[in-house]
């Protein structure tokens, strides 16, 4: 039974294109390995589907423990508290209950007409632009940020500020001072809005948070942390996923042709895209083993941190028949999704159904309204995000 090994430098590199870094190919069907991030103590890295699911669902792995440890991280300053992503149940459950009704399946389903209206408006902006046009700037980013900000109740005049703040927080290359400066400004902006909601409540998530704070269900710091987490998760991740989906359609025209003729396959295609497209580089926080746990053939000692890699788990050949291929056959499957794009367990993505709704509507518009969608530059000239928690095109010049 493996217990230790010399740690490898991690992350292995930026994700360029639709394939995880080549280093994962030899790891994802094997046991966890030891890695070291730029800062913090060494940790285990789980890449196999079963191991990743176990770490995410087994409550003997604690994410809250990271708050008192020299946890593995990309920047010098260690995180010390925050919202839902840094808590274990039951404290994490307490915070989720404050906002969960906004993300209930039926409520999200009723948002379909609104999301489609926003997507149509952004598509009109894209179609009116000279070709080639940047899909990221004209469609993916504004669609995602409009839906997220409207849900939270953040006004239009602050959207650029929110975007800049989110990009800084998710960047591995931003300094702690840059992150702190933008965070202080953003927190002040949200605090002012919260006081306005207290005086004049609205039908939005920020009002829910203010009322929960005033009722003593959450405190002031938690209000900000929840708003920040939901904005990051709902805006940046969706924008990156939309941009990568557009890239996939541009380089795989047969996918658009199939979905245009068989729109009933779009929900299944979205699930396969969520599995196939790498989005998150590693994990925001490690889980700490609270007792000795055997993970596959590896003994994880109590007090040891474990990172999970969702993109690697979604390419595990023991679970997926053709892990490195976007499968049109998988899009036709009626089986429940087995991918881990939204995580699993207590920290399963709160906005998963909302993200699915946005991706389905956007994909339908792309395949029906952008005939002959293609890249306007060679593949190798498409710039991809670097030094960031999220992967995706930085810009995507397209024509149609």
C-alpha positions, 0 to 999 in steps of 0.5 A: 500500500503506497504511503509516500513519494517525492512530490511533483510540481503542480499544476502541471501547466495551463490547459490549452485547447480542449485536452487536459495537460498531457501529464494527466493521461498517465495519472487519471487511472492510477492512485493519488500522487504527491504534489506540491503547489507554489505555496503551502504544504505538500498534498495528495492529488486525486485524478481517478473518477472513483477517488475524486468522488470519494474525496468530494462525498466522504465527510471524513474529508474536511474542507473547513480544516484547510482554514487552520492549516498551511494549505496548498495554494497558488498565492502566498496569502492563505485563505482564512475563512469565508463562505460555503466553499470553505465550510463543512456541514452543518455550517455549510448547509446553513448557508446553502439553505439561505440561497437554495430556493433561488436555484430550485429546479422549478424556479430555474425552469421558469427562468428559461424565457428570461435567459432566452431573451438575454441570449437573443439580445446578445446574439443580435449584438454578435450578428450585428458586429463585423466579421470576424467577431469575438464570441467571448466579448460579444456573447459568452461574457455578457450573457453570463454576467447579465444572468448572474448579476440580475439573479443577485440583484447587482446593477448594470453600472457595476458589471465591469467592476464585477468582471474585473474583480472576478478575473483578479480573484481567479488569477494565479498571477495576481498579487495578494495586494491586487486581490485585496485591493479589488476585494475591498472595493467590491465589498464596499460596493456590495455593502452599499447595495445591501443597505439599499435592499434593506430599505427597499427590498427587491425580488433578488438574491441580495435581498434574501441575503440581507434579510437572512443577515438581519434575522441572524441566520448569517453574519455580515462577512458571510453575506459578502462571501456568499455573494462573491462565490455565487458571482464567481461560480455563475459568471466566470465559469459559465462564460468560459464554458460557453466559449469552449463550447463555441470553439468545439462547434467551430472545429467540429462542424458535424456536431452543429449539423447533427444538433441542428437536425436533431435538437432533442439531443441538445440536453445530452450534448450539453452533458457530454460537453460538460464532461469533455471540456476541461474547465477547472484547473485543480481545486480551489481548496484541498480536503483534509483527511480527519482520520486514516483513509484508504483511497484506492490503494493509497493510505491517506494519513489523518491530517493530510490534504487531498486535491481533486482534479475534476477534468482528469476524473471526467476522462477516466477510461474505467468510467467513460468508453471513449474518454478523450473523444467528444462522443455524439453517441453519448449525446444520445444516451438516456443514462444519468450523467456520470461526469463530475463537472459540477462536483459531488457531495455537500459542495455540489454546485448550487447553480448546476441547473441554472448553468445547464439552462444557460448552456442549453439555450445558448447551444440551441442558438449557436447551432441554429442561428450561426450557420457554418460557424468557423474559426476566423484564425488558425486553431493555434492562434486562438489565445487561451487563458493562462495562470487562471483557475478556469480554462477557456479561450481568452478571445475567440474570433469567429465567422459564420 
